[in-house]
Amino acid sequence: MKNYWHCIHILATVIGSLSISYAQEEFTTFTEPFISLKYNATKSYSAQLQLGNRNYLYQDNNYAHKVQLLDLTHISALKIGTASKIGMGARYRLGDPFNNDAENEIRLIQLYKWRFEKASFFQHQIQLEERFLSDITKFRMRYALQCTLPLKNQSASSPDYLKIYTEPLWQLSPDHKPELEQRVGSGLGWNIMHDATLDIGLQYRLKNYLNSTGHQLFAILGFTVLI
């Protein structure tokens, strides 16, 4: 168990050192808590509703807690076979109402998830998104590879699983150069009740690294309930 905590500590140390290395560049730190409700209507069909927000912690070489946006997301998914599913959904993003530069956004989402029997710890996901903003539409393609490892739960406070993932993104929009982004992260999860899980983790994002590079660190706290 200590080895898993060491992995998280090493990741936090490495990402934290990036904030020092890139102090003179564009580096921003956020918290991103969310609450997610899942409903399995049938053996094949499920729906998920998620409410989350994003808050600044560190920006422009200053520490300050400030809300950046609120998210409301719905995903409907249909299971195909024993190890894959397709899904569609939408997200409404409300920008900070006290920031004149903040934009609201409507996003359409299409996704496909699958696993291989011989490597069941790994989950693959392809996701397409259409982002509708006030003056432009952006098209995004994402591929995520996630490894979920069950842990030996030695006590009630010990985590039940470890997640490690990586996700490249490619975004296109009219009159703009393509934007490439890379995300990596890791986190721990607890089955705190029969139908509820708690996830805590860190995610690092390398933004638009072919043009104007930005660096972002997210501290993520998620609570998911099956209803």
C-alpha positions as CSV (number, residue, x, y, z in Angstrom):
1,M,0.0,0.0,0.0
2,K,2.8,2.4,0.8
3,N,4.2,2.0,-2.7
4,Y,0.9,3.4,-4.1
5,W,1.1,6.4,-1.9
6,H,4.7,6.9,-2.9
7,C,3.6,6.9,-6.5
8,I,1.1,9.7,-5.8
9,H,3.7,11.6,-3.8
10,I,6.2,11.3,-6.6
11,L,3.6,12.6,-9.1
12,A,2.7,15.5,-6.9
13,T,6.4,16.4,-6.4
14,V,7.2,16.2,-10.1
15,I,4.1,18.3,-11.1
16,G,4.8,20.7,-8.2
17,S,8.4,21.2,-9.5
18,L,6.9,22.1,-12.9
19,S,5.2,25.1,-11.3
20,I,8.6,26.4,-10.1
21,S,10.2,25.6,-13.5
22,Y,7.5,27.4,-15.4
23,A,6.9,30.2,-12.9
24,Q,7.9,32.8,-15.6
25,E,5.6,31.2,-18.1
26,E,1.8,30.6,-18.2
27,F,1.2,28.2,-15.2
28,T,-2.2,28.0,-13.5
29,T,-3.4,25.8,-10.7
30,F,-7.1,24.9,-10.2
31,T,-9.4,22.8,-7.9
32,E,-12.1,20.9,-9.7
33,P,-14.7,19.2,-7.4
34,F,-17.7,17.4,-8.8
35,I,-20.8,15.4,-7.8
36,S,-22.0,12.7,-10.2
37,L,-25.3,10.7,-10.2
38,K,-25.6,7.5,-12.2
39,Y,-28.7,5.6,-13.0
40,N,-28.8,2.1,-14.5
41,A,-32.2,2.1,-16.2
42,T,-31.7,-1.4,-17.7
43,K,-28.8,-3.9,-18.1
44,S,-27.8,-2.1,-21.3
45,Y,-28.8,1.6,-20.8
46,S,-27.4,4.0,-18.2
47,A,-27.5,7.8,-17.6
48,Q,-25.2,10.1,-15.7
49,L,-25.7,13.6,-14.5
50,Q,-22.7,15.5,-13.2
51,L,-22.4,18.9,-11.6
52,G,-18.9,20.4,-11.1
53,N,-17.0,23.6,-10.9
54,R,-13.5,24.9,-11.4
55,N,-11.7,27.4,-9.1
56,Y,-8.4,29.2,-9.5
57,L,-5.8,28.7,-6.8
58,Y,-2.7,30.1,-8.6
59,Q,-2.6,32.4,-11.5
60,D,-0.2,35.1,-12.8
61,N,2.2,34.3,-10.0
62,N,-0.4,35.0,-7.3
63,Y,-2.4,32.7,-5.0
64,A,-6.1,33.4,-4.9
65,H,-9.3,31.4,-4.7
66,K,-11.7,32.4,-7.4
67,V,-14.5,30.6,-9.3
68,Q,-13.8,30.2,-13.0
69,L,-16.8,28.2,-14.2
70,L,-19.7,25.8,-13.4
71,D,-20.5,22.7,-15.4
72,L,-23.6,20.6,-15.8
73,T,-23.2,17.5,-17.9
74,H,-25.5,14.7,-19.0
75,I,-24.3,11.4,-20.7
76,S,-26.5,8.6,-21.9
77,A,-24.7,5.3,-22.6
78,L,-25.6,2.0,-24.3
79,K,-23.7,-1.1,-23.5
80,I,-22.6,-3.2,-26.5
81,G,-21.5,-6.7,-25.8
82,T,-19.6,-7.4,-22.6
83,A,-16.8,-4.9,-22.7
84,S,-17.8,-1.8,-24.7
85,K,-20.3,1.0,-24.8
86,I,-21.3,4.1,-26.8
87,G,-22.6,7.3,-25.4
88,M,-24.0,10.7,-26.3
89,G,-24.6,13.8,-24.1
90,A,-24.3,17.5,-23.6
91,R,-22.6,19.9,-21.3
92,Y,-23.6,23.5,-20.3
93,R,-20.7,25.6,-19.1
94,L,-21.4,28.8,-17.2
95,G,-18.5,31.2,-17.1
96,D,-17.8,33.4,-14.1
97,P,-20.7,36.0,-14.1
98,F,-18.3,38.5,-12.5
99,N,-15.8,38.3,-15.3
100,N,-16.7,40.3,-18.4
101,D,-14.4,38.0,-20.5
102,A,-16.0,34.8,-19.4
103,E,-18.0,32.9,-22.0
104,N,-20.9,30.4,-21.6
105,E,-20.7,27.2,-23.7
106,I,-22.9,24.5,-25.0
107,R,-21.0,21.3,-25.8
108,L,-22.2,18.1,-27.6
109,I,-20.4,14.9,-26.7
110,Q,-20.1,11.5,-28.4
111,L,-18.0,8.7,-27.0
112,Y,-17.0,5.1,-27.3
113,K,-15.4,3.0,-24.5
114,W,-13.9,-0.4,-24.7
115,R,-11.7,-3.0,-22.9
116,F,-9.8,-6.1,-24.0
117,E,-10.3,-9.3,-22.0
118,K,-6.6,-10.0,-21.7
119,A,-5.9,-6.5,-20.4
120,S,-9.1,-5.7,-18.4
121,F,-7.3,-3.2,-16.2
122,F,-7.0,-0.9,-19.2
123,Q,-9.9,1.2,-20.5
124,H,-9.8,3.0,-23.9
125,Q,-12.1,5.9,-24.8
126,I,-12.5,7.9,-27.9
127,Q,-14.5,11.1,-27.5
128,L,-15.7,13.7,-30.0
129,E,-17.0,17.2,-28.9
130,E,-18.5,20.2,-30.6
131,R,-18.1,23.3,-28.5
132,F,-20.5,26.1,-29.3
133,L,-19.3,29.5,-27.9
134,S,-20.7,33.0,-28.6
135,D,-18.6,33.7,-31.7
136,I,-17.0,30.4,-32.7
137,T,-17.5,26.6,-32.9
138,K,-14.6,24.4,-31.9
139,F,-14.3,20.7,-32.8
140,R,-12.3,18.4,-30.4
141,M,-11.1,14.9,-30.7
142,R,-9.9,13.0,-27.6
143,Y,-8.4,9.6,-26.8
144,A,-7.9,8.4,-23.2
145,L,-6.1,5.4,-21.9
146,Q,-6.8,4.6,-18.3
147,C,-5.4,1.9,-16.0
148,T,-7.4,1.0,-12.9
149,L,-5.7,-1.2,-10.3
150,P,-7.6,-2.7,-7.4
151,L,-5.8,-2.3,-4.1
152,K,-5.8,-4.6,-1.1
153,N,-8.0,-2.8,1.4
154,Q,-6.2,-3.2,4.7
155,S,-8.5,-0.8,6.7
156,A,-11.6,1.3,6.2
157,S,-9.4,4.4,5.5
158,S,-7.3,2.7,2.8
159,P,-8.1,3.3,-0.8
160,D,-9.8,0.6,-2.9
161,Y,-8.2,1.4,-6.3
162,L,-5.6,3.4,-8.1
163,K,-6.2,5.2,-11.4
164,I,-3.5,6.3,-13.9
165,Y,-4.3,7.8,-17.2
166,T,-3.1,9.8,-20.2
167,E,-5.1,11.7,-22.8
168,P,-4.1,13.6,-25.9
169,L,-6.5,16.1,-27.4
170,W,-6.7,17.8,-30.8
171,Q,-8.9,20.8,-31.3
172,L,-9.9,22.5,-34.6
173,S,-11.7,25.8,-35.2
174,P,-12.2,28.2,-38.2
175,D,-9.4,30.8,-38.7
176,H,-7.3,29.3,-35.9
177,K,-4.3,26.9,-35.9
178,P,-5.0,23.4,-34.6
179,E,-4.4,23.1,-30.9
180,L,-2.7,20.0,-29.4
181,E,-3.0,19.2,-25.7
182,Q,-1.7,16.4,-23.4
183,R,-3.2,15.4,-20.1
184,V,-1.7,13.0,-17.5
185,G,-3.0,12.2,-14.1
186,S,-3.3,9.8,-11.2
187,G,-5.7,9.3,-8.3
188,L,-7.0,7.1,-5.5
189,G,-10.6,5.9,-5.0
190,W,-12.6,4.7,-2.1
191,N,-15.9,2.7,-2.1
192,I,-17.3,4.6,0.8
193,M,-20.7,3.0,0.6
194,H,-22.3,0.2,-1.4
195,D,-23.3,2.5,-4.2
196,A,-21.0,5.5,-3.7
197,T,-17.3,6.2,-4.5
198,L,-14.9,9.0,-3.6
199,D,-12.0,10.0,-5.9
200,I,-9.0,12.2,-5.2
201,G,-6.3,12.9,-7.7
202,L,-4.0,15.3,-9.6
203,Q,-4.0,16.1,-13.3
204,Y,-1.4,18.0,-15.3
205,R,-2.2,19.6,-18.7
206,L,0.2,20.8,-21.3
207,K,-1.9,23.2,-23.3
208,N,-1.5,24.1,-27.0
209,Y,2.1,22.9,-27.0
210,L,2.8,23.6,-30.7
211,N,1.9,27.3,-30.5
212,S,1.6,29.2,-27.2
213,T,2.3,26.6,-24.5
214,G,0.5,26.8,-21.2
215,H,0.8,24.6,-18.1
216,Q,-2.1,23.7,-15.8
217,L,-2.4,21.6,-12.6
218,F,-5.8,20.4,-11.3
219,A,-6.6,19.0,-7.9
220,I,-9.7,16.8,-8.5
221,L,-12.2,15.7,-5.9
222,G,-15.2,13.6,-7.1
223,F,-18.2,12.0,-5.4
224,T,-20.2,9.5,-7.5
225,V,-23.5,7.9,-6.4
226,L,-25.4,5.1,-8.1
227,I,-29.1,5.8,-7.7
